[in-house]
Amino acid sequence: MIKKTVYSLLFLVCVNLSFSQSIEDIINQVSNANLQLSVAELSGEQATLINGTSQTIVSRVQSNNDLTADYIEERLSALPNLTVAVQEFNTVGKNIIATQLGQTNPDNIYIVCAHYDSVTTFCADDNATGVSAVLEIARLLSNQCIDNTIVYALWDEEEIGLLGANYYAQQAADETNGNTRDNILGVINVDMIGYDGDAPGTEGDNEFDIDVRNIANSVGIKDDIITILNTYTFDLNVIVVNPGTTASDHSRFWNQNYSAILVGESWETNDQTPDYHTSNDRAEDIDFQYMTELTKLVAGYIATKAGLIAVDNTITQTASNLSSNDTSASYQWYNCDTNLAISGATNQTFVPTASGNYAVAVSNGSCTEQSICTAFSVLSTEEFSNIEVNVFPNPVISILKINNFTEKELKITVNDISGKIINTLMSKKEHIEINLEKESLGIYFVNIASKTKLSTFKIIKE
């Protein structure tokens, strides 16, 4: 059966029962689709929204990459619990630094970083891949309460002498004029993680390098990364390079006797992109599954070292309300469709008065975490008839089609089986299409609502 009854009734038996997140949860939530989109936007192969308008990043060369800096700053600034700063270190160079303070040990700092400048156009692998990985890790961890501080750093002017990272490392180590040396416990530099010599998406060796030297506790970081690799499930094979290369940003932290490593594709086995430092370095040559695995590995390490504080940011949903599963906190409910706090909605249980997507921010002392957005529909007594709305094909492979014969504006929301929002749109068009090509195989729910009617369709993606 395709068509369900009222959407709210679905959740009488399908309730969000997940709990506060574990390291494995963080690893599993790394999104291949997000990484593909970010690489396409950063390499200029796809337009994106920057400063409120659709623009294309046509260059990341250090003399002309202000638009890239704006892109990175905007995306980090949109995330919770981050303080974002632009660190100008010469007349044109600027690092983008986002800090997520630890609740228990704020002076204990872990840095995950990548350089965003390039030597020519496109340069998808070098280093749109690294930047995309850092942004994805920030997306996942910024919603978490953590013991130790994470710094998400995007360096400028790596390609002309590692200048951005060098400036930051020198400032961090400066003990003159009463300054205190920053307690940086680990630096993970992510530089070129998108090329594996096997055809993209096929089985292969999936080797990657960890470049390390016997400086401070750098070897200990390498050991911890390998422990993460062996503790959870990854399709990766590690090559340890010691002494590792000094030709990327991590080496500037070695110069200041900080612990640091480089994670990247395997130059040690000559399995690096053949289009290095050319405009032929394009997104179409990236093995995104391989890149996703490396992003998961780094995310697992950073989450482990940050120390996740056990706050329950999940929601239970019934036909009539949403309720936070944390019973001893303060609460603020949000409308995800407007990204605004809902005035007066500060109780553990929230009763929506209109259909939409909602989340709750749970605060426990100085620690605040926000739930995922959850779709909720107010009970409706009338559904669309088959001559008003129909959804096809089912099963669907890529393009889902919706016929709207109502001549009214419809709100369409697509959720996966867990309730996570996959797509949402408003449309008055008679024929509507939704691209599900990049979504995982499985069951999805398409919720279609007007001001007076509501129907939910169960769709299978093959």
Backbone hydrogen bonds in HBPLUS format (Angstrom, degrees):
<---DONOR---> <-ACCEPTOR-->    atom                        ^
c    i                          cat <-CA-CA->   ^        H-A-AA   ^      H-
h    n   atom  resd res      DA  || num        DHA   H-A  angle D-A-AA Bond
n    s   type  num  typ     dist DA aas  dist angle  dist       angle   num
A0458-LYS N   A0002-ILE O   2.92 MM 456  5.26 172.6  1.93 155.4 154.8     1
A0004-LYS N   A0456-THR O   2.96 MM 452  5.50 171.5  1.97 160.5 160.9     2
A0009-LEU N   A0006-VAL O   2.96 MM   3  5.54 131.1  2.20 112.7 124.7     3
A0010-LEU N   A0007-TYR O   2.99 MM   3  5.32 136.0  2.19 106.5 118.5     4
A0011-PHE N   A0008-SER O   3.08 MM   3  5.58 134.1  2.30 108.1 118.3     5
A0012-LEU N   A0009-LEU O   3.03 MM   3  5.21 160.6  2.07 105.9 112.0     6
A0013-VAL N   A0010-LEU O   3.33 MM   3  6.09 153.9  2.41 113.8 118.7     7
A0014-CYS N   A0010-LEU O   3.07 MM   4  6.08 133.3  2.30 131.5 144.3     8
A0026-ILE N   A0022-SER O   3.12 MM   4  6.51 158.3  2.17 150.1 154.4     9
A0027-ILE N   A0023-ILE O   2.99 MM   4  6.32 164.3  2.01 154.2 158.2    10
A0028-ASN N   A0024-GLU O   2.92 MM   4  6.10 163.6  1.94 151.8 155.9    11
A0029-GLN N   A0025-ASP O   3.06 MM   4  6.22 128.4  2.33 143.1 156.0    12
A0029-GLN N   A0026-ILE O   3.17 MM   3  5.27 140.3  2.34  99.2 110.4    13
A0030-VAL N   A0027-ILE O   3.34 MM   3  5.84 168.3  2.35 112.7 116.1    14
A0035-LEU N   A0031-SER O   3.13 MM   4  6.41 159.5  2.17 147.7 152.9    15
A0036-GLN N   A0032-ASN O   2.96 MM   4  6.24 159.1  2.01 152.0 157.6    16
A0037-LEU N   A0033-ALA O   3.01 MM   4  6.22 160.7  2.04 149.9 154.9    17
A0038-SER N   A0034-ASN O   2.96 MM   4  6.16 168.1  1.97 154.2 157.2    18
A0039-VAL N   A0035-LEU O   3.01 MM   4  6.14 165.7  2.03 152.0 155.8    19
A0040-ALA N   A0036-GLN O   3.03 MM   4  6.18 161.0  2.07 146.7 152.2    20
A0041-GLU N   A0037-LEU O   2.94 MM   4  6.19 155.4  2.00 151.7 158.6    21
A0042-LEU N   A0038-SER O   2.82 MM   4  5.95 169.3  1.84 156.3 159.5    22
A0043-SER N   A0039-VAL O   2.94 MM   4  5.88 149.2  2.04 144.8 152.3    23
A0045-GLU N   A0040-ALA O   2.89 MM   5  5.04 133.3  2.11 157.1 164.4    24
A0046-GLN N   A0040-ALA O   3.09 MM   6  5.34 118.6  2.49 134.7 125.6    25
A0044-GLY N   A0041-GLU O   3.19 MM   3  5.22 156.8  2.25 101.0 107.8    26
A0048-THR N   A0055-GLN O   2.77 MM   7  5.49 164.3  1.80 157.9 161.2    27
A0055-GLN N   A0048-THR O   2.73 MM   7  5.49 170.0  1.74 164.3 163.2    28
A0050-ILE N   A0053-THR O   2.89 MM   3  5.55 163.1  1.92 161.2 156.7    29
A0053-THR N   A0050-ILE O   3.11 MM   3  5.55 171.0  2.12 117.7 120.3    30
A0118-SER N   A0060-ARG O   2.92 MM  58  5.20 142.2  2.07 113.0 115.9    31
A0064-ASN N   A0061-VAL O   2.71 MM   3  5.49 167.1  1.73 135.9 140.5    32
A0069-ALA N   A0065-ASN O   3.15 MM   4  6.55 156.2  2.21 147.9 154.4    33
A0070-ASP N   A0066-ASP O   2.94 MM   4  6.26 153.6  2.01 148.3 155.4    34
A0071-TYR N   A0067-LEU O   2.95 MM   4  6.21 154.5  2.02 144.3 151.2    35
A0072-ILE N   A0068-THR O   2.98 MM   4  6.27 164.6  2.00 157.1 159.4    36
A0073-GLU N   A0069-ALA O   2.91 MM   4  6.06 168.1  1.93 151.7 155.6    37
A0074-GLU N   A0070-ASP O   2.89 MM   4  6.00 163.7  1.92 152.0 156.1    38
A0075-ARG N   A0071-TYR O   3.13 MM   4  6.33 162.1  2.17 148.5 153.0    39
A0076-LEU N   A0072-ILE O   3.04 MM   4  6.23 161.0  2.07 155.8 160.7    40
A0077-SER N   A0073-GLU O   2.90 MM   4  5.94 155.2  1.96 146.6 154.3    41
A0078-ALA N   A0074-GLU O   3.13 MM   4  6.25 131.4  2.37 139.4 150.1    42
A0079-LEU N   A0076-LEU O   3.11 MM   3  5.48 161.7  2.15 110.8 116.6    43
A0083-THR N   A0099-THR O   2.95 MM  16  5.16 155.4  2.01 138.1 145.8    44
A0099-THR N   A0083-THR O   2.91 MM  16  5.16 161.6  1.95 136.9 141.2    45
A0085-ALA N   A0097-ILE O   2.75 MM  12  5.23 159.2  1.79 154.2 161.6    46
A0097-ILE N   A0085-ALA O   2.87 MM  12  5.23 175.4  1.87 166.8 166.7    47
A0087-GLN N   A0095-ASN O   2.76 MM   8  4.92 161.3  1.79 151.0 155.1    48
A0095-ASN N   A0087-GLN O   2.83 MM   8  4.92 161.0  1.87 141.7 141.0    49
A0089-PHE N   A0093-GLY O   3.13 MM   4  5.67 151.7  2.21 130.4 139.1    50
A0096-ILE N   A0154-LEU O   3.04 MM  58  5.21 163.8  2.06 149.7 153.2    51
A0154-LEU N   A0096-ILE O   2.96 MM  58  5.21 161.1  2.00 151.0 156.9    52
A0098-ALA N   A0152-TYR O   2.94 MM  54  5.08 164.6  1.96 147.0 151.9    53
A0152-TYR N   A0098-ALA O   2.79 MM  54  5.08 166.0  1.81 159.1 161.3    54
A0100-GLN N   A0150-ILE O   2.84 MM  50  5.20 170.8  1.85 166.7 168.4    55
A0150-ILE N   A0100-GLN O   2.99 MM  50  5.20 158.0  2.04 146.6 150.7    56
A0103-GLN N   A0146-ILE O   2.72 MM  43  6.01 172.6  1.73 156.9 156.8    57
A0104-THR N   A0147-ASP O   3.10 MM  43  4.58 137.8  2.29 112.7 124.7    58
A0105-ASN N   A0147-ASP O   2.79 MM  42  5.72 175.5  1.79 147.2 148.8    59
A0108-ASN N   A0105-ASN O   3.00 MM   3  5.60 162.9  2.03 121.7 127.2    60
A0149-THR N   A0108-ASN O   2.87 MM  41  5.87 143.2  2.01 166.4 175.8    61
A0109-ILE N   A0183-ASN O   3.13 MM  74  6.05 169.6  2.14 153.3 150.9    62
A0185-LEU N   A0109-ILE O   2.75 MM  76  5.72 155.5  1.81 155.3 162.7    63
A0110-TYR N   A0149-THR O   2.92 MM  39  6.27 151.7  2.01 152.1 160.5    64
A0151-VAL N   A0110-TYR O   2.86 MM  41  6.21 155.3  1.92 154.7 159.3    65
A0111-ILE N   A0186-GLY O   2.87 MM  75  6.25 167.2  1.89 159.3 163.2    66
A0188-ILE N   A0111-ILE O   2.82 MM  77  6.19 164.1  1.85 159.2 163.6    67
A0112-VAL N   A0151-VAL O   3.03 MM  39  6.43 158.5  2.08 163.9 169.8    68
A0153-ALA N   A0112-VAL O   3.10 MM  41  6.36 160.0  2.14 145.3 151.5    69
A0113-CYS N   A0188-ILE O   2.96 MM  75  6.27 163.4  1.99 163.0 164.2    70
A0190-VAL N   A0113-CYS O   2.82 MM  77  6.05 168.8  1.83 159.4 162.4    71
A0114-ALA N   A0153-ALA O   3.13 MM  39  6.70 141.9  2.28 151.7 163.1    72
A0155-TRP N   A0114-ALA O   2.84 MM  41  6.13 150.2  1.93 138.2 146.4    73
A0116-TYR N   A0155-TRP O   2.83 MM  39  6.01 161.4  1.87 166.5 165.5    74
A0124-ALA N   A0281-ASP O   2.95 MM 157  5.60 171.6  1.96 129.6 130.9    75
A0129-THR N   A0124-ALA O   3.08 MM   5  6.39 123.5  2.41 155.1 170.7    76
A0131-VAL N   A0127-ASN O   3.14 MM   4  6.45 169.7  2.15 157.3 159.1    77
A0132-SER N   A0128-ALA O   3.00 MM   4  6.00 160.9  2.04 142.1 147.9    78
A0133-ALA N   A0129-THR O   3.04 MM   4  6.26 151.2  2.12 146.0 153.6    79
A0134-VAL N   A0130-GLY O   3.08 MM   4  6.40 158.9  2.12 150.9 155.7    80
A0135-LEU N   A0131-VAL O   2.98 MM   4  6.27 163.1  2.01 156.3 160.8    81
A0136-GLU N   A0132-SER O   2.96 MM   4  6.13 152.6  2.04 144.7 152.2    82
A0137-ILE N   A0133-ALA O   2.95 MM   4  6.18 158.5  2.00 150.9 156.5    83
A0138-ALA N   A0134-VAL O   2.93 MM   4  6.13 157.0  1.98 148.2 154.9    84
A0139-ARG N   A0135-LEU O   2.95 MM   4  6.16 150.9  2.04 141.6 149.4    85
A0140-LEU N   A0136-GLU O   3.18 MM   4  6.46 151.7  2.26 144.8 150.9    86
A0141-LEU N   A0137-ILE O   2.96 MM   4  6.13 166.8  1.98 156.6 160.1    87
A0142-SER N   A0138-ALA O   2.92 MM   4  5.53 148.9  2.02 145.4 150.6    88
A0144-GLN N   A0141-LEU O   2.94 MM   3  5.22 162.9  1.97 114.0 119.0    89
A0309-ILE N   A0145-CYS O   2.83 MM 164  5.32 178.3  1.83 145.4 145.2    90
A0147-ASP N   A0306-ALA O   3.05 MM 159  5.85 124.0  2.37 132.9 146.1    91
A0147-ASP N   A0307-GLY O   2.82 MM 160  5.06 144.5  1.95 137.4 149.1    92
A0148-ASN N   A0306-ALA O   2.85 MM 158  4.77 169.0  1.86 148.5 151.1    93
A0164-GLY N   A0156-ASP O   3.05 MM   8  5.04 132.0  2.29 161.5 164.8    94
A0163-LEU N   A0157-GLU O   3.03 MM   6  5.41 149.9  2.12 138.8 129.4    95
A0161-GLY N   A0158-GLU O   3.20 MM   3  5.53 153.4  2.28 120.9 117.5    96
A0162-LEU N   A0158-GLU O   2.98 MM   4  3.77 163.1  2.00 110.9 113.6    97
A0166-ASN N   A0162-LEU O   3.05 MM   4  6.02 150.9  2.13 143.7 152.9    98
A0167-TYR N   A0163-LEU O   3.00 MM   4  6.16 158.4  2.05 148.4 152.9    99
A0168-TYR N   A0164-GLY O   3.16 MM   4  6.44 166.9  2.18 150.5 153.5   100
A0169-ALA N   A0165-ALA O   2.91 MM   4  6.04 170.3  1.92 155.5 158.3   101
A0170-GLN N   A0166-ASN O   2.97 MM   4  6.10 160.9  2.01 148.6 153.9   102
A0171-GLN N   A0167-TYR O   2.99 MM   4  6.19 161.1  2.02 151.7 156.9   103
A0172-ALA N   A0168-TYR O   2.86 MM   4  6.09 155.0  1.93 151.2 158.8   104
A0173-ALA N   A0169-ALA O   3.04 MM   4  6.20 146.3  2.15 144.8 152.8   105
A0174-ASP N   A0170-GLN O   3.09 MM   4  6.04 118.5  2.48 139.0 153.2   106
A0174-ASP N   A0171-GLN O   3.36 MM   3  5.18 149.4  2.46  95.1 103.8   107
A0182-ASP N   A0172-ALA O   2.78 MM  10  5.10 168.3  1.80 154.5 156.8   108
A0179-ASN N   A0176-THR O   2.97 MM   3  5.52 166.5  1.99 122.7 127.2   109
A0187-VAL N   A0259-SER O   3.04 MM  72  6.31 124.9  2.35 129.7 145.4   110
A0261-ILE N   A0187-VAL O   3.01 MM  74  6.43 150.7  2.10 163.3 170.9   111
A0189-ASN N   A0261-ILE O   3.03 MM  72  6.25 171.9  2.04 158.2 160.6   112
A0263-VAL N   A0189-ASN O   2.91 MM  74  6.18 166.4  1.93 173.6 173.4   113
A0191-ASP N   A0263-VAL O   3.36 MM  72  6.63 157.0  2.42 157.1 163.8   114
A0265-GLU N   A0192-MET O   2.85 MM  73  6.15 161.3  1.88 166.9 161.9   115
A0287-ASP N   A0194-GLY O   2.85 MM  93  5.60 165.8  1.87 168.1 166.3   116
A0202-THR N   A0199-ALA O   3.00 MM   3  5.65 159.7  2.04 148.5 148.1   117
A0237-ASN N   A0206-ASN O   2.98 MM  31  5.87 150.7  2.07 139.0 135.4   118
A0208-PHE N   A0237-ASN O   2.93 MM  29  6.32 142.9  2.07 159.3 164.8   119
A0239-ILE N   A0208-PHE O   2.76 MM  31  5.85 139.0  1.92 164.5 172.4   120
A0209-ASP N   A0264-GLY O   2.81 MM  55  5.46 158.3  1.86 158.0 164.2   121
A0264-GLY N   A0209-ASP O   3.21 MM  55  5.46 158.7  2.25 148.7 152.3   122
A0210-ILE N   A0239-ILE O   2.92 MM  29  6.26 148.8  2.02 157.7 159.1   123
A0241-VAL N   A0210-ILE O   2.88 MM  31  5.94 175.9  1.89 156.1 155.0   124
A0211-ASP N   A0262-LEU O   2.94 MM  51  4.97 155.6  2.00 139.5 146.5   125
A0262-LEU N   A0211-ASP O   3.11 MM  51  4.97 155.1  2.17 136.8 143.8   126
A0212-VAL N   A0241-VAL O   2.97 MM  29  6.18 167.9  1.98 167.9 166.9   127
A0244-GLY N   A0212-VAL O   2.89 MM  32  4.82 141.3  2.04 126.3 134.8   128
A0215-ILE N   A0213-ARG O   2.74 MM   2  5.47 139.2  1.90 105.7  93.0   129
A0218-SER N   A0215-ILE O   2.95 MM   3  5.69 164.5  1.97 145.2 150.4   130
A0220-GLY N   A0217-ASN O   3.01 MM   3  5.12 120.0  2.39  98.3 113.8   131
A0221-ILE N   A0217-ASN O   3.10 MM   4  6.57 146.2  2.22 149.5 158.9   132
A0222-LYS N   A0218-SER O   3.08 MM   4  6.47 160.7  2.12 150.0 154.7   133
A0223-ASP N   A0219-VAL O   2.94 MM   4  6.26 156.5  1.99 147.9 154.1   134
A0224-ASP N   A0220-GLY O   2.91 MM   4  6.18 151.8  1.99 145.3 153.1   135
A0225-ILE N   A0221-ILE O   2.87 MM   4  6.17 157.1  1.92 156.9 162.9   136
A0226-ILE N   A0222-LYS O   3.06 MM   4  6.34 158.2  2.11 149.1 154.7   137
A0227-THR N   A0223-ASP O   2.94 MM   4  6.22 144.9  2.06 141.6 151.8   138
A0228-ILE N   A0224-ASP O   2.99 MM   4  6.33 156.6  2.04 149.4 154.5   139
A0229-LEU N   A0225-ILE O   2.93 MM   4  6.23 157.0  1.98 147.0 153.9   140
A0230-ASN N   A0226-ILE O   2.93 MM   4  6.18 145.1  2.06 143.5 152.0   141
A0231-THR N   A0227-THR O   2.86 MM   4  5.97 127.8  2.14 142.8 157.3   142
A0231-THR N   A0228-ILE O   3.20 MM   3  5.05 135.7  2.40  94.2 106.5   143
A0232-TYR N   A0228-ILE O   3.21 MM   4  6.22 165.9  2.23 157.9 157.3   144
A0251-SER N   A0248-SER O   3.16 MM   3  6.17 152.4  2.24 129.9 134.4   145
A0252-ARG N   A0249-ASP O   3.10 MM   3  5.72 148.3  2.20 116.2 123.9   146
A0253-PHE N   A0250-HIS O   2.96 MM   3  5.46 145.3  2.08 111.1 121.1   147
A0254-TRP N   A0250-HIS O   3.23 MM   4  6.72 147.3  2.34 142.4 152.0   148
A0255-ASN N   A0251-SER O   2.97 MM   4  6.30 149.3  2.06 144.7 152.5   149
A0256-GLN N   A0253-PHE O   3.04 MM   3  5.15 138.6  2.21  99.1 110.7   150
A0258-TYR N   A0253-PHE O   2.87 MM   5  5.15 162.9  1.90 145.0 144.8   151
A0257-ASN N   A0254-TRP O   2.85 MM   3  4.85 160.4  1.89 114.5 115.4   152
A0267-TRP N   A0265-GLU O   3.04 MM   2  6.23 119.9  2.41 116.3 100.5   153
A0271-ASP N   A0266-SER O   2.81 MM   5  5.21 156.8  1.86 164.8 159.7   154
A0270-ASN N   A0267-TRP O   2.99 MM   3  4.72 163.1  2.02 106.0 108.1   155
A0278-THR N   A0275-ASP O   3.12 MM   3  5.52 133.7  2.35 146.0 136.0   156
A0281-ASP N   A0278-THR O   3.26 MM   3  5.91 162.1  2.30 116.9 118.8   157
A0282-ARG N   A0280-ASN O   2.95 MM   2  5.57 113.1  2.41 113.8  96.9   158
A0285-ASP N   A0282-ARG O   3.14 MM   3  5.78 160.4  2.18 115.4 121.2   159
A0286-ILE N   A0283-ALA O   3.05 MM   3  5.33 167.3  2.06 114.3 118.1   160
A0291-MET N   A0287-ASP O   2.96 MM   4  6.27 159.7  2.00 151.3 157.9   161
A0292-THR N   A0288-PHE O   2.83 MM   4  5.88 151.1  1.91 137.9 145.6   162
A0293-GLU N   A0289-GLN O   3.02 MM   4  6.30 154.0  2.09 145.3 151.5   163
A0294-LEU N   A0290-TYR O   3.13 MM   4  6.47 158.0  2.18 150.1 155.2   164
A0295-THR N   A0291-MET O   2.94 MM   4  6.18 155.2  2.00 148.6 155.9   165
A0296-LYS N   A0292-THR O   2.88 MM   4  6.11 156.7  1.93 150.9 157.1   166
A0297-LEU N   A0293-GLU O   3.01 MM   4  6.29 153.5  2.09 144.7 151.7   167
A0298-VAL N   A0294-LEU O   3.07 MM   4  6.36 165.2  2.10 152.6 154.8   168
A0299-ALA N   A0295-THR O   2.88 MM   4  6.02 161.0  1.91 150.4 156.6   169
A0300-GLY N   A0296-LYS O   2.87 MM   4  6.04 154.5  1.93 148.4 154.9   170
A0301-TYR N   A0297-LEU O   3.08 MM   4  6.39 152.7  2.16 145.9 152.8   171
A0302-ILE N   A0298-VAL O   2.94 MM   4  6.18 173.1  1.94 159.9 160.7   172
A0303-ALA N   A0299-ALA O   2.90 MM   4  5.96 164.1  1.92 150.5 155.5   173
A0304-THR N   A0300-GLY O   3.05 MM   4  6.06 152.5  2.13 137.4 144.9   174
A0305-LYS N   A0301-TYR O   2.97 MM   4  6.24 166.2  1.99 157.4 160.2   175
A0306-ALA N   A0302-ILE O   2.80 MM   4  5.87 149.4  1.90 147.9 157.0   176
A0307-GLY N   A0303-ALA O   3.13 MM   4  6.18 149.9  2.22 140.5 146.9   177
A0311-VAL N   A0309-ILE O   2.85 MM   2  5.96 117.2  2.25 117.9 101.4   178
A0325-ASN N   A0314-THR O   3.08 MM  11  5.79 161.8  2.11 152.7 149.0   179
A0316-THR N   A0323-SER O   2.83 MM   7  5.24 165.9  1.85 157.1 161.2   180
A0323-SER N   A0316-THR O   2.88 MM   7  5.24 149.4  1.98 152.6 161.2   181
A0318-THR N   A0321-ASN O   3.03 MM   3  5.46 173.3  2.03 161.8 163.0   182
A0322-LEU N   A0350-PHE O   2.84 MM  28  5.20 164.7  1.86 157.7 163.0   183
A0350-PHE N   A0322-LEU O   2.71 MM  28  5.20 168.8  1.73 161.7 165.4   184
A0324-SER N   A0348-GLN O   2.96 MM  24  5.41 164.9  1.98 150.5 153.0   185
A0330-SER N   A0363-SER O   2.93 MM  33  5.16 163.6  1.96 148.1 153.4   186
A0363-SER N   A0330-SER O   2.91 MM  33  5.16 172.8  1.91 151.9 154.0   187
A0332-GLN N   A0361-ALA O   3.06 MM  29  5.17 136.9  2.26 140.4 150.4   188
A0361-ALA N   A0332-GLN O   2.79 MM  29  5.17 166.7  1.81 150.0 153.7   189
A0333-TRP N   A0345-ALA O   3.00 MM  12  5.51 160.8  2.04 163.3 166.6   190
A0342-ILE N   A0333-TRP O   2.95 MM   9  5.83 169.9  1.96 157.0 154.0   191
A0334-TYR N   A0359-ALA O   2.71 MM  25  5.18 161.7  1.74 157.1 158.5   192
A0359-ALA N   A0334-TYR O   3.10 MM  25  5.18 153.1  2.17 136.0 142.0   193
A0335-ASN N   A0340-LEU O   2.95 MM   5  5.61 167.8  1.97 165.5 164.7   194
A0338-THR N   A0335-ASN O   3.18 MM   3  5.64 147.4  2.29 109.8 118.2   195
A0339-ASN N   A0335-ASN O   2.77 MM   4  5.66 127.9  2.04 146.6 163.0   196
A0336-CYS N   A0357-ASN O   2.78 MM  21  5.30 146.6  1.89 140.3 147.3   197
A0345-ALA N   A0342-ILE O   3.08 MM   3  5.54 165.5  2.10 133.1 135.8   198
A0346-THR N   A0344-GLY O   3.04 MM   2  5.66 129.3  2.31 105.4  91.0   199
A0356-GLY N   A0376-PHE O   2.83 MM  20  5.50 158.9  1.87 158.4 165.4   200
A0376-PHE N   A0356-GLY O   2.75 MM  20  5.50 161.6  1.78 174.1 179.0   201
A0358-TYR N   A0374-THR O   2.85 MM  16  5.23 163.1  1.88 142.5 142.5   202
A0374-THR N   A0358-TYR O   2.73 MM  16  5.23 164.0  1.75 145.0 149.7   203
A0371-SER N   A0360-VAL O   2.90 MM  11  5.52 160.2  1.94 150.8 156.1   204
A0362-VAL N   A0369-GLU O   2.68 MM   7  5.34 162.6  1.71 170.2 166.7   205
A0369-GLU N   A0362-VAL O   2.92 MM   7  5.34 157.2  1.97 147.8 152.2   206
A0364-ASN N   A0367-CYS O   2.74 MM   3  5.24 160.5  1.78 158.0 163.7   207
A0367-CYS N   A0364-ASN O   3.37 MM   3  5.24 162.3  2.40 110.8 113.2   208
A0454-LEU N   A0382-GLU O   3.17 MM  72  6.60 154.6  2.24 147.3 154.4   209
A0388-GLU N   A0385-SER O   2.99 MM   3  5.27 156.2  2.05 107.5 115.2   210
A0389-VAL N   A0385-SER O   3.15 MM   4  6.45 166.2  2.17 166.7 167.3   211
A0405-PHE N   A0388-GLU O   2.80 MM  17  4.86 165.4  1.83 160.0 159.4   212
A0390-ASN N   A0403-ASN O   3.25 MM  13  5.38 150.6  2.35 136.4 144.1   213
A0403-ASN N   A0390-ASN O   2.92 MM  13  5.38 163.8  1.95 159.6 164.3   214
A0392-PHE N   A0401-LYS O   2.92 MM   9  5.32 164.4  1.95 153.6 158.2   215
A0401-LYS N   A0392-PHE O   2.68 MM   9  5.32 159.8  1.72 161.8 169.1   216
A0396-VAL N   A0460-ILE O   2.88 MM  64  6.28 158.3  1.93 160.9 168.2   217
A0462-GLU N   A0396-VAL O   2.87 MM  66  6.04 163.2  1.90 154.3 160.0   218
A0436-LEU N   A0398-SER O   2.65 MM  38  4.94 164.9  1.68 165.5 163.3   219
A0400-LEU N   A0434-ILE O   2.84 MM  34  5.11 170.0  1.85 159.0 156.2   220
A0434-ILE N   A0400-LEU O   2.85 MM  34  5.11 155.5  1.91 148.9 156.4   221
A0402-ILE N   A0432-ILE O   2.80 MM  30  5.00 157.6  1.85 151.0 153.2   222
A0432-ILE N   A0402-ILE O   2.87 MM  30  5.00 171.7  1.88 154.4 157.0   223
A0404-ASN N   A0430-GLU O   2.67 MM  26  4.58 170.4  1.68 140.9 144.4   224
A0410-LEU N   A0427-SER O   2.85 MM  17  5.47 170.8  1.86 145.8 146.6   225
A0427-SER N   A0410-LEU O   3.02 MM  17  5.47 156.1  2.08 148.4 156.1   226
A0411-LYS N   A0449-ALA O   2.83 MM  38  5.20 168.7  1.85 156.0 159.6   227
A0449-ALA N   A0411-LYS O   2.96 MM  38  5.20 155.6  2.02 143.3 151.3   228
A0412-ILE N   A0425-LEU O   2.84 MM  13  5.37 175.0  1.84 168.0 169.6   229
A0425-LEU N   A0412-ILE O   2.89 MM  13  5.37 151.0  1.97 151.1 159.8   230
A0413-THR N   A0447-ASN O   2.95 MM  34  5.14 157.5  2.00 144.4 151.8   231
A0447-ASN N   A0413-THR O   2.80 MM  34  5.14 173.6  1.80 161.5 161.5   232
A0414-VAL N   A0423-ASN O   2.76 MM   9  5.09 167.4  1.77 154.9 156.2   233
A0422-ILE N   A0414-VAL O   2.68 MM   8  5.37 171.8  1.69 158.2 159.9   234
A0423-ASN N   A0414-VAL O   3.36 MM   9  5.09 154.8  2.43 131.9 133.8   235
A0415-ASN N   A0445-PHE O   2.93 MM  30  5.24 163.4  1.96 149.1 154.2   236
A0445-PHE N   A0415-ASN O   2.85 MM  30  5.24 161.9  1.88 151.9 157.9   237
A0416-ASP N   A0420-LYS O   2.92 MM   4  5.49 153.5  1.99 149.8 156.6   238
A0419-GLY N   A0416-ASP O   2.99 MM   3  5.37 159.4  2.04 113.6 120.4   239
A0439-GLU N   A0436-LEU O   3.03 MM   3  5.35 158.0  2.08 113.1 120.2   240
A0442-GLY N   A0461-LYS O   3.09 MM  19  5.20 157.2  2.14 131.5 137.5   241
A0461-LYS N   A0442-GLY O   2.73 MM  19  5.20 173.9  1.73 165.4 165.7   242
A0444-TYR N   A0459-ILE O   2.78 MM  15  5.12 160.7  1.82 157.4 161.7   243
A0459-ILE N   A0444-TYR O   2.75 MM  15  5.12 175.9  1.75 156.2 157.7   244
A0446-VAL N   A0457-PHE O   2.81 MM  11  5.04 165.3  1.83 151.6 155.0   245
A0457-PHE N   A0446-VAL O   2.84 MM  11  5.04 159.0  1.89 139.2 146.3   246
A0448-ILE N   A0455-SER O   2.89 MM   7  5.45 172.2  1.89 170.4 172.4   247
A0455-SER N   A0448-ILE O   2.96 MM   7  5.45 160.0  2.00 155.9 162.5   248
A0450-SER N   A0453-LYS O   2.95 MM   3  5.26 164.0  1.97 146.9 150.5   249
